[in-house]
Amino acid sequence: MTVPPEPNRTEPAFPSPPREDAPRILLVEDDSKIAQEVIEELESRHYHVQHEVSGAAGLAMGLNAHFDVMIVDRMLPELDGLGLIETLRERRVHVPVLVLSALSAVDDRVSGLKAGGDDYLTKPFAMEELAARLEALLRRPDNSRHTMLRAGPLEMDLIERTVMREGVPIELLPREFRLLEYLMRRPNQVLTRNMLLEDVWNYRFIPQTNLVDVHIGKLRRKIDESGRPPLIQSIRGAGFMLRVS
């Protein structure tokens, strides 16, 4: 009896596992459909991918493990994406971060970058563009993130989140840092309370509050210690100014 030959069988194709030295990506995304599509795309490109679904879990992973790039959705449960990024930067974790968001207005993109993000991609997006942006972040040299602001005797390192006046370090809380950054980007300009509430506190309506005056007072006591020429000045009936030569 002749046994007929078995038909040719085509083995299913599986992507080869990434090499040990392949880039490590942390994806923090609570939309399961988007997350699955991103994971499949990145794994097809031989990246190692770690996925977390909440801001708190993403923050814990980002603080306790090394990644080459993070992809962070802006709207997350437990801790929003911008809060996650700000906390990482305050803890001196400088891994490049690509922010994903359905919010596409200029102000939203600016907020994402000012919080410490390196790039901002709006939803919906093409996977080819996501991959291209990741490759650009992976090519970025480590020292490219060292950005300094200088205004008169003040120096601010936006990456290290440090401030010095004439070489003397000044310890600032996160909100004080953001307030001073806003002032240093606009030296010798009158800044109204409404401008500060909108751009530093992100208020879309202006409440009756002395919040700005309280924080300006705290910042002034740290920046303008006794014996130093005052830099932060109150402009009667208008607002405040960082006056530098």
Secondary structure, 3 states (H helix, E strand, C coil): CCCCCCCCCCCCCCCCCCCCCCCEEEEECCCHHHHHHHHHHHHHCCCEEEEECCHHHHHHHHHHCCCCEEEEECCCCCCCHHHHHHHHHHCCCCCCEEEEECCCCHHHHHHHHHCCCCEEEECCCCHHHHHHHHHHHHHCCHHHHCCEEEECCEEEECCCCEEEECCEEECCCHHHHHHHHHHHCCCCCCECHHHHHHHCCCCCCCCCCCHHHHHHHHHHHHHCCCCCCCCEEEECCCEEEECCC
